[in-house]
Every structure is written in structure tokens, then in C-alpha cells.
Amino acid sequence: MAEDVTPAPAAQEPTAPAPAEQNPKPADESGGNTPLIEPGAETPEGDAPLIDASEEPEQKPETKPEGAPETYADFELPEGFVLDDARRGDATTLFKELNLSQAQAQKAISLYCKMTQQAQTEQENAWMERRKQWRSDIQARPDFREQQAMARKGVRLLLKTEAQRKLFTGSWLQDSPELFDLFVTAGSLATEDGMGTRTQGAQKTETEINMERFPGL
């Protein structure tokens, strides 16, 4: 009997090695692969990060704006500035209508004081310039020296007391051309009547002077 012959298994073809990975990713120090974007690398222009890891701003509770108080406290005023009761009452009434807080009302008062002081300063400067112009016009008169002497006599004649004379010479009145001419006229009349040469003790009464001036009356 013929022996059974078992065919030998076919020899397996050797498996080809897998192709090497092109451009293998270099391993980082921890053994993993390098990230696609290195730390610190700039984000492409115009791209926003997919996940914003920045801290969210602290949410503050909403506060309602402070309104007008029941009664306004005393306002701070510049030195020398006085706010009388009438004006303060008008101001606080308006502040309440506008629902201004104490701080807002103080700002309004401070602005009012500033503008008032500026207006006063401008007015004083303008008045001083007018007085300077008056003086200049009077001193430019050709007979100023003679008129000045007559005006001094007129002042002594019409202003009887020292207090009256100080009030006159210490105010704008002495610079007024109209008043200057008035005292010039008075001084001239006194000189014509001989009153300017009399001493204080020998001065005549007003009745005596009028009788001499108007003897027929």
C-alpha cells in the first residue's frame, strides 16, 4: 500500500517592513510629541484662541445712582464768599428738582462761585480802567494846576468834617470829572467872595454869606 504523502506547507512570503514615517515628530523632554504650536508662539493674525483661559473680570454689583438727599448739608464756599439764605433756598430747590446728590450739588455751587468771582473781577478791572481814563482826561487839561487848587478849596468848603473828606478821597468820587468840576466851581466862588482867605474861626454863617451874595433879598 502506497504511503500517503502530506504536502509541505507553502513557505510564507516575508512581510515587508512598514515604511518609515516621514518627518517623525521629535519627542519632547517628557517623552511626548512636540505640540503643533510651540509655547509662546504667536497666534496667527486675525485668529482668536479657541479657548480663552484668561480670568474673567470681577463682576461688580450694580449700584443705583445716588439721588437728592432729604436735606442738603452746608456747601463749601471760597474764602470771603457768602451765600445768603434766599439764594441757597433757590439753589437747593433746583437741585432737588434735578435730583442732584450732595456731591453733584457741591460741584454746581463751586462752579457758580467761580463764575461769580470772575465776573466781579472783570467788573472791577473795567471800573478801574474807567477811573484811570478819568484821571488822565482831567490831568490833560491845559489849566489843570489852577483847577486843582480851586477844587481843593471847594472840597474844604463843601465837605465840613474830616470823615467826609476821607470818604471822598478814598473812593472813586475824587476821579469823577463832574465832581471835580463841581469843586472847582465851589472853590472859585469862595475865592471871589473872599471866603478862601478866612480862618476857621472867622467863617461866616450861611445866612450871612447869602445876604452878602444877594443883598436885595
VEXMIBA-620003 format. One record per atom (N, C-alpha, C): x, y, z; residue number from 1; residue in one letter. Coordinates in pm, whole numbers. Layout:
VEXMIBA-620003
> c1,c2,c3,nr,rest
> X,Y,Z,NUM,A
...
***
This chain:
VEXMIBA-620003
> c1,c2,c3,nr,rest
> 87,-117,0,1,M
> 0,0,0,1,M
> 88,119,0,1,M
> 52,207,-89,2,A
> 139,327,-101,2,A
> 118,417,15,2,A
> 226,479,65,3,E
> 219,573,179,3,E
> 161,705,133,3,E
> 77,763,229,4,D
> 18,896,199,4,D
> 125,1000,214,4,D
> 131,1083,118,5,V
> 230,1192,124,5,V
> 158,1321,150,5,V
> 183,1386,267,6,T
> 120,1518,301,6,T
> 204,1628,245,6,T
> 141,1712,164,7,P
> 223,1819,105,7,P
> 275,1914,211,7,P
> 393,1956,196,8,A
> 454,2051,294,8,A
> 392,2188,277,8,A
> 371,2258,389,9,P
> 309,2392,379,9,P
> 396,2484,298,9,P
> 323,2565,221,10,A
> 397,2662,138,10,A
> 469,2762,224,10,A
> 584,2793,184,11,A
> 665,2890,262,11,A
> 602,3028,254,11,A
> 581,3090,371,12,Q
> 520,3226,374,12,Q
> 619,3330,328,12,Q
> 563,3417,246,13,E
> 648,3526,198,13,E
> 679,3620,311,13,E
> 800,3663,322,14,P
> 837,3758,432,14,P
> 759,3889,420,14,P
> 707,3935,536,15,T
> 630,4062,540,15,T
> 723,4180,523,15,T
> 685,4266,432,16,A
> 770,4384,408,16,A
> 760,4479,526,16,A
> 869,4535,564,17,P
> 866,4629,678,17,P
> 784,4753,644,17,P
> 714,4803,747,18,A
> 631,4925,727,18,A
> 719,5040,689,18,A
> 669,5118,596,19,P
> 752,5233,553,19,P
> 774,5327,670,19,P
> 894,5379,674,20,A
> 929,5470,784,20,A
> 845,5596,775,20,A
> 800,5644,891,21,E
> 717,5766,897,21,E
> 798,5884,853,21,E
> 737,5954,760,22,Q
> 806,6071,709,22,Q
> 804,6182,814,22,Q
> 920,6247,828,23,N
> 932,6359,921,23,N
> 874,6325,1058,23,N
> 933,6229,1125,24,P
> 880,6194,1258,24,P
> 887,6312,1351,24,P
> 786,6322,1439,25,K
> 780,6433,1534,25,K
> 884,6411,1643,25,K
> 968,6508,1666,26,P
> 1068,6490,1771,26,P
> 1001,6486,1907,26,P
> 1051,6400,1988,27,A
> 996,6386,2123,27,A
> 1045,6497,2210,27,A
> 956,6548,2299,28,D
> 998,6650,2393,28,D
> 1062,6582,2512,28,D
> 1102,6662,2609,29,E
> 1174,6608,2724,29,E
> 1091,6511,2803,29,E
> 957,6528,2802,30,S
> 872,6438,2878,30,S
> 842,6310,2805,30,S
> 892,6297,2682,31,G
> 869,6175,2607,31,G
> 756,6188,2510,31,G
> 673,6292,2518,32,G
> 563,6310,2425,32,G
> 609,6382,2301,32,G
> 516,6404,2212,33,N
> 548,6473,2088,33,N
> 542,6624,2111,33,N
> 613,6699,2032,34,T
> 613,6845,2038,34,T
> 477,6895,1994,34,T
> 416,6994,2066,35,P
> 285,7045,2026,35,P
> 292,7113,1890,35,P
> 172,7123,1830,36,L
> 168,7185,1699,36,L
> 217,7329,1702,36,L
> 182,7403,1810,37,I
> 228,7540,1826,37,I
> 314,7545,1950,37,I
> 436,7583,1933,38,E
> 526,7586,2047,38,E
> 477,7688,2149,38,E
> 503,7664,2275,39,P
> 463,7762,2378,39,P
> 528,7897,2350,39,P
> 447,7999,2362,40,G
> 497,8134,2339,40,G
> 489,8178,2195,40,G
> 455,8085,2106,41,A
> 443,8124,1966,41,A
> 321,8212,1948,41,A
> 329,8306,1857,42,E
> 218,8399,1836,42,E
> 105,8329,1762,42,E
> -18,8369,1800,43,T
> -135,8318,1731,43,T
> -141,8381,1594,43,T
> -176,8304,1492,44,P
> -186,8364,1357,44,P
> -273,8488,1360,44,P
> -230,8587,1284,45,E
> -300,8716,1284,45,E
> -445,8698,1243,45,E
> -534,8759,1318,46,G
> -676,8753,1288,46,G
> -746,8635,1350,46,G
> -672,8540,1408,47,D
> -734,8423,1470,47,D
> -747,8445,1619,47,D
> -861,8411,1674,48,A
> -882,8418,1818,48,A
> -860,8279,1876,48,A
> -811,8269,1998,49,P
> -792,8137,2057,49,P
> -925,8063,2068,49,P
> -917,7930,2052,50,L
> -1040,7851,2063,50,L
> -1094,7851,2204,50,L
> -1004,7854,2301,51,I
> -1045,7855,2441,51,I
> -973,7970,2509,51,I
> -1050,8062,2562,52,D
> -991,8176,2633,52,D
> -972,8137,2778,52,D
> -844,8125,2814,53,A
> -813,8081,2951,53,A
> -788,8197,3045,53,A
> -805,8322,2997,54,S
> -781,8435,3085,54,S
> -891,8444,3190,54,S
> -856,8509,3300,55,E
> -952,8520,3409,55,E
> -1063,8616,3370,55,E
> -1184,8580,3407,56,E
> -1297,8667,3379,56,E
> -1295,8786,3473,56,E
> -1329,8906,3423,57,P
> -1330,9023,3511,57,P
> -1432,9006,3622,57,P
> -1393,9063,3734,58,E
> -1481,9051,3851,58,E
> -1611,9129,3827,58,E
> -1719,9062,3848,59,Q
> -1849,9124,3830,59,Q
> -1887,9203,3954,59,Q
> -1897,9337,3938,60,K
> -1934,9421,4050,60,K
> -2086,9437,4054,60,K
> -2139,9437,4170,61,P
> -2285,9453,4179,61,P
> -2326,9592,4131,61,P
> -2435,9596,4062,62,E
> -2485,9723,4012,62,E
> -2536,9809,4127,62,E
> -2497,9937,4121,63,T
> -2541,10030,4225,63,T
> -2623,10140,4160,63,T
> -2730,10174,4222,64,K
> -2816,10280,4171,64,K
> -2753,10415,4201,64,K
> -2760,10508,4108,65,P
> -2702,10640,4132,65,P
> -2768,10708,4252,65,P
> -2684,10776,4328,66,E
> -2733,10845,4448,66,E
> -2816,10966,4405,66,E
> -2930,10984,4467,67,G
> -3017,11095,4433,67,G
> -3007,11208,4535,67,G
> -3103,11296,4530,68,A
> -3104,11412,4619,68,A
> -3131,11368,4763,68,A
> -3058,11424,4859,69,P
> -3084,11392,4999,69,P
> -3210,11462,5048,69,P
> -3254,11423,5165,70,E
> -3370,11489,5224,70,E
> -3341,11636,5250,70,E
> -3220,11662,5303,71,T
> -3176,11799,5329,71,T
> -3030,11810,5290,71,T
> -2996,11911,5215,72,Y
> -2858,11930,5176,72,Y
> -2776,11984,5292,72,Y
> -2655,11932,5306,73,A
> -2564,11983,5408,73,A
> -2507,12117,5363,73,A
> -2436,12184,5454,74,D
> -2375,12312,5419,74,D
> -2274,12291,5308,74,D
> -2275,12382,5213,75,F
> -2184,12373,5100,75,F
> -2051,12441,5133,75,F
> -1944,12392,5075,76,E
> -1813,12455,5090,76,E
> -1805,12574,4996,76,E
> -1769,12689,5052,77,L
> -1763,12813,4976,77,L
> -1622,12870,4979,77,L
> -1581,12941,4875,78,P
> -1449,13005,4876,78,P
> -1441,13109,4988,78,P
> -1320,13139,5028,79,E
> -1299,13237,5135,79,E
> -1355,13373,5093,79,E
> -1435,13431,5181,80,G
> -1493,13561,5155,80,G
> -1623,13557,5077,80,G
> -1667,13439,5036,81,F
> -1790,13427,4958,81,F
> -1903,13390,5053,81,F
> -2015,13461,5041,82,V
> -2130,13438,5128,82,V
> -2250,13401,5040,82,V
> -2317,13292,5076,83,L
> -2439,13250,5007,83,L
> -2556,13275,5100,83,L
> -2633,13380,5071,84,D
> -2741,13417,5161,84,D
> -2853,13312,5156,84,D
> -2943,13323,5254,85,D
> -3050,13223,5267,85,D
> -3139,13217,5144,85,D
> -3170,13333,5086,86,A
> -3259,13334,4971,86,A
> -3198,13259,4852,86,A
> -3072,13287,4823,87,R
> -3007,13221,4711,87,R
> -2986,13072,4739,87,R
> -2955,13041,4862,88,R
> -2936,12899,4896,88,R
> -3067,12823,4882,88,R
> -3176,12886,4923,89,G
> -3306,12821,4909,89,G
> -3342,12797,4763,89,G
> -3317,12896,4678,90,D
> -3346,12879,4536,90,D
> -3259,12768,4476,90,D
> -3132,12763,4519,91,A
> -3041,12663,4464,91,A
> -3081,12522,4506,91,A
> -3111,12502,4635,92,T
> -3146,12367,4682,92,T
> -3279,12320,4622,92,T
> -3371,12413,4599,93,T
> -3497,12376,4534,93,T
> -3470,12323,4393,93,T
> -3384,12392,4321,94,L
> -3349,12346,4186,94,L
> -3274,12213,4191,94,L
> -3184,12198,4288,95,F
> -3108,12073,4298,95,F
> -3201,11954,4323,95,F
> -3303,11974,4405,96,K
> -3397,11865,4433,96,K
> -3478,11830,4308,96,K
> -3516,11932,4231,97,E
> -3590,11905,4108,97,E
> -3506,11825,4010,97,E
> -3375,11852,4009,98,L
> -3284,11780,3920,98,L
> -3234,11649,3981,98,L
> -3275,11624,4107,99,N
> -3235,11502,4178,99,N
> -3083,11490,4188,99,N
> -3018,11601,4223,100,L
> -2873,11602,4238,100,L
> -2833,11553,4376,100,L
> -2728,11474,4382,101,S
> -2675,11429,4509,101,S
> -2600,11545,4576,101,S
> -2556,11522,4699,102,Q
> -2481,11625,4770,102,Q
> -2353,11662,4693,102,Q
> -2283,11560,4642,103,A
> -2159,11586,4568,103,A
> -2186,11662,4439,103,A
> -2291,11625,4368,104,Q
> -2324,11695,4244,104,Q
> -2368,11839,4272,104,Q
> -2444,11858,4378,105,A
> -2485,11993,4414,105,A
> -2365,12079,4452,105,A
> -2266,12018,4521,106,Q
> -2146,12093,4558,106,Q
> -2070,12138,4434,106,Q
> -2063,12054,4332,107,K
> -1997,12092,4208,107,K
> -2068,12211,4143,107,K
> -2201,12209,4147,108,A
> -2277,12319,4089,108,A
> -2251,12449,4166,108,A
> -2248,12439,4300,109,I
> -2221,12557,4383,109,I
> -2081,12610,4357,109,I
> -1984,12521,4347,110,S
> -1846,12563,4323,110,S
> -1833,12634,4188,110,S
> -1903,12583,4088,111,L
> -1899,12647,3956,111,L
> -1965,12785,3961,111,L
> -2076,12795,4034,112,Y
> -2144,12924,4048,112,Y
> -2052,13027,4115,112,Y
> -1985,12985,4223,113,C
> -1894,13076,4294,113,C
> -1780,13121,4203,113,C
> -1725,13027,4127,114,K
> -1614,13059,4038,114,K
> -1655,13161,3933,114,K
> -1771,13139,3872,115,M
> -1817,13230,3767,115,M
> -1852,13367,3824,115,M
> -1909,13369,3945,116,T
> -1943,13497,4008,116,T
> -1818,13577,4040,116,T
> -1716,13510,4094,117,Q
> -1591,13580,4126,117,Q
> -1523,13632,4000,117,Q
> -1527,13554,3893,118,Q
> -1468,13600,3768,118,Q
> -1540,13724,3715,118,Q
> -1672,13723,3724,119,A
> -1750,13838,3678,119,A
> -1719,13962,3762,119,A
> -1705,13945,3894,120,Q
> -1673,14058,3980,120,Q
> -1535,14114,3948,120,Q
> -1440,14024,3926,121,T
> -1304,14069,3894,121,T
> -1301,14146,3763,121,T
> -1373,14096,3663,122,E
> -1379,14166,3535,122,E
> -1444,14303,3549,122,E
> -1550,14311,3631,123,Q
> -1618,14439,3651,123,Q
> -1527,14537,3724,123,Q
> -1454,14490,3825,124,E
> -1364,14577,3899,124,E
> -1252,14628,3809,124,E
> -1199,14540,3725,125,N
> -1092,14582,3634,125,N
> -1143,14687,3535,125,N
> -1265,14666,3485,126,A
> -1322,14763,3391,126,A
> -1345,14897,3460,126,A
> -1392,14896,3585,127,W
> -1416,15020,3659,127,W
> -1284,15092,3688,127,W
> -1181,15016,3720,128,M
> -1051,15078,3745,128,M
> -996,15143,3619,128,M
> -1016,15079,3505,129,E
> -971,15138,3380,129,E
> -1045,15268,3351,129,E
> -1174,15273,3385,130,R
> -1251,15397,3364,130,R
> -1197,15508,3454,130,R
> -1166,15475,3579,131,R
> -1112,15576,3671,131,R
> -978,15630,3620,131,R
> -895,15540,3567,132,K
> -767,15584,3511,132,K
> -788,15678,3394,132,K
> -887,15649,3312,133,Q
> -915,15735,3198,133,Q
> -966,15870,3243,133,Q
> -1051,15872,3347,134,W
> -1098,15999,3402,134,W
> -980,16085,3450,134,W
> -893,16024,3528,135,R
> -777,16097,3579,135,R
> -692,16153,3464,135,R
> -671,16068,3363,136,S
> -589,16110,3251,136,S
> -652,16229,3178,136,S
> -785,16225,3162,137,D
> -853,16334,3092,137,D
> -843,16465,3171,137,D
> -860,16457,3303,138,I
> -854,16578,3385,138,I
> -712,16635,3386,138,I
> -612,16549,3401,139,Q
> -474,16596,3407,139,Q
> -425,16650,3274,139,Q
> -495,16614,3165,140,A
> -454,16663,3034,140,A
> -507,16803,3006,140,A
> -588,16858,3094,141,R
> -639,16993,3073,141,R
> -525,17094,3082,141,R
> -526,17194,2996,142,P
> -416,17291,2997,142,P
> -405,17369,3128,142,P
> -517,17396,3195,143,D
> -514,17471,3321,143,D
> -539,17378,3440,143,D
> -488,17254,3431,144,F
> -515,17155,3536,144,F
> -465,17203,3673,144,F
> -348,17262,3680,145,R
> -292,17302,3810,145,R
> -381,17406,3877,145,R
> -429,17504,3804,146,E
> -517,17605,3860,146,E
> -650,17544,3905,146,E
> -705,17456,3821,147,Q
> -831,17391,3858,147,Q
> -813,17301,3982,147,Q
> -699,17237,3990,148,Q
> -675,17151,4106,148,Q
> -673,17232,4235,148,Q
> -611,17350,4231,149,A
> -607,17435,4351,149,A
> -747,17482,4388,149,A
> -828,17515,4288,150,M
> -965,17557,4317,150,M
> -1049,17440,4371,150,M
> -1025,17323,4316,151,A
> -1101,17206,4362,151,A
> -1071,17175,4508,151,A
> -945,17192,4549,152,R
> -910,17168,4690,152,R
> -983,17266,4781,152,R
> -993,17390,4739,153,K
> -1068,17487,4818,153,K
> -1215,17449,4824,153,K
> -1268,17401,4713,154,G
> -1408,17361,4711,154,G
> -1435,17243,4801,154,G
> -1341,17148,4807,155,V
> -1357,17033,4897,155,V
> -1360,17079,5041,155,V
> -1270,17168,5078,156,R
> -1267,17216,5217,156,R
> -1392,17295,5251,156,R
> -1449,17360,5149,157,L
> -1569,17441,5174,157,L
> -1694,17354,5188,157,L
> -1710,17255,5100,158,L
> -1833,17177,5097,158,L
> -1830,17055,5190,158,L
> -1715,16998,5210,159,L
> -1703,16882,5299,159,L
> -1653,16932,5433,159,L
> -1744,16940,5528,160,K
> -1714,17009,5653,160,K
> -1630,16926,5749,160,K
> -1648,16795,5751,161,T
> -1581,16712,5851,161,T
> -1467,16632,5787,161,T
> -1376,16587,5873,162,E
> -1265,16505,5825,162,E
> -1313,16371,5772,162,E
> -1418,16316,5834,163,A
> -1472,16188,5788,163,A
> -1527,16200,5647,163,A
> -1594,16311,5617,164,Q
> -1647,16332,5483,164,Q
> -1534,16342,5380,164,Q
> -1428,16410,5416,165,R
> -1316,16426,5324,165,R
> -1245,16292,5298,165,R
> -1230,16210,5402,166,K
> -1166,16080,5384,166,K
> -1252,15989,5298,166,K
> -1385,15997,5319,167,L
> -1474,15916,5238,167,L
> -1464,15956,5091,167,L
> -1451,16086,5066,168,F
> -1442,16135,4929,168,F
> -1309,16097,4864,168,F
> -1200,16124,4932,169,T
> -1068,16099,4874,169,T
> -1035,15950,4866,169,T
> -1103,15867,4945,170,G
> -1076,15724,4943,170,G
> -1166,15645,4851,170,G
> -1245,15711,4769,171,S
> -1339,15642,4681,171,S
> -1318,15690,4537,171,S
> -1401,15635,4449,172,W
> -1392,15672,4308,172,W
> -1443,15813,4283,172,W
> -1509,15873,4384,173,L
> -1569,16005,4364,173,L
> -1466,16110,4325,173,L
> -1345,16098,4379,174,Q
> -1244,16200,4351,174,Q
> -1197,16196,4206,174,Q
> -1224,16085,4134,175,D
> -1181,16075,3996,175,D
> -1289,16118,3897,175,D
> -1409,16148,3946,176,S
> -1518,16183,3856,176,S
> -1497,16324,3800,176,S
> -1496,16340,3669,177,P
> -1480,16475,3611,177,P
> -1592,16569,3653,177,P
> -1715,16518,3666,178,E
> -1826,16603,3705,178,E
> -1807,16659,3847,178,E
> -1768,16573,3940,179,L
> -1746,16620,4076,179,L
> -1623,16710,4084,179,L
> -1522,16681,4007,180,F
> -1404,16767,4004,180,F
> -1443,16908,3962,180,F
> -1523,16916,3855,181,D
> -1566,17048,3809,181,D
> -1654,17117,3912,181,D
> -1735,17038,3986,182,L
> -1819,17097,4089,182,L
> -1735,17164,4197,182,L
> -1629,17095,4240,183,F
> -1543,17153,4345,183,F
> -1459,17268,4291,183,F
> -1425,17262,4163,184,V
> -1354,17376,4103,184,V
> -1443,17500,4107,184,V
> -1569,17481,4072,185,T
> -1663,17594,4074,185,T
> -1682,17647,4215,185,T
> -1697,17555,4311,186,A
> -1714,17598,4451,186,A
> -1592,17673,4500,186,A
> -1474,17623,4466,187,G
> -1351,17692,4509,187,G
> -1336,17828,4445,187,G
> -1378,17839,4319,188,S
> -1369,17968,4250,188,S
> -1465,18069,4312,188,S
> -1586,18028,4344,189,L
> -1681,18118,4408,189,L
> -1633,18162,4545,189,L
> -1573,18070,4618,190,A
> -1523,18104,4751,190,A
> -1411,18206,4742,190,A
> -1328,18193,4639,191,T
> -1218,18286,4623,191,T
> -1269,18425,4583,191,T
> -1369,18427,4496,192,E
> -1426,18555,4454,192,E
> -1492,18627,4570,192,E
> -1555,18552,4662,193,D
> -1621,18613,4776,193,D
> -1527,18639,4892,193,D
> -1401,18602,4877,194,G
> -1307,18622,4985,194,G
> -1315,18518,5092,194,G
> -1392,18411,5073,195,M
> -1409,18310,5176,195,M
> -1284,18223,5188,195,M
> -1208,18213,5081,196,G
> -1093,18125,5086,196,G
> -983,18176,5173,196,G
> -982,18307,5207,197,T
> -875,18363,5288,197,T
> -912,18372,5434,197,T
> -1034,18334,5473,198,R
> -1077,18344,5610,198,R
> -1029,18224,5690,198,R
> -1005,18244,5815,199,T
> -967,18134,5902,199,T
> -1091,18060,5946,199,T
> -1069,17942,6008,200,Q
> -1182,17860,6051,200,Q
> -1268,17933,6153,200,Q
> -1205,18009,6244,201,G
> -1282,18076,6349,201,G
> -1359,18197,6298,201,G
> -1317,18252,6184,202,A
> -1381,18373,6134,202,A
> -1481,18344,6023,202,A
> -1512,18218,5998,203,Q
> -1606,18186,5892,203,Q
> -1745,18239,5925,203,Q
> -1813,18287,5822,204,K
> -1947,18342,5839,204,K
> -2050,18230,5830,204,K
> -2166,18259,5884,205,T
> -2274,18162,5875,205,T
> -2328,18162,5733,205,T
> -2404,18061,5701,206,E
> -2462,18051,5566,206,E
> -2558,18166,5539,206,E
> -2627,18209,5643,207,T
> -2721,18321,5626,207,T
> -2646,18449,5592,207,T
> -2534,18472,5661,208,E
> -2455,18593,5635,208,E
> -2397,18590,5494,208,E
> -2354,18474,5454,209,I
> -2296,18462,5319,209,I
> -2402,18490,5214,209,I
> -2521,18435,5231,210,N
> -2628,18457,5134,210,N
> -2670,18604,5130,210,N
> -2669,18669,5246,211,M
> -2705,18811,5250,211,M
> -2602,18895,5175,211,M
> -2474,18858,5183,212,E
> -2371,18930,5111,212,E
> -2381,18906,4961,212,E
> -2415,18781,4925,213,R
> -2426,18748,4783,213,R
> -2549,18812,4720,213,R
> -2657,18810,4794,214,F
> -2784,18861,4741,214,F
> -2839,18968,4837,214,F
> -2780,19084,4835,215,P
> -2820,19185,4931,215,P
> -2963,19237,4914,215,P
> -3020,19226,4797,216,G
> -3154,19278,4774,216,G
> -3264,19186,4822,216,G
> -3231,19061,4864,217,L
> -3336,18966,4904,217,L
> -3360,18975,5054,217,L
***
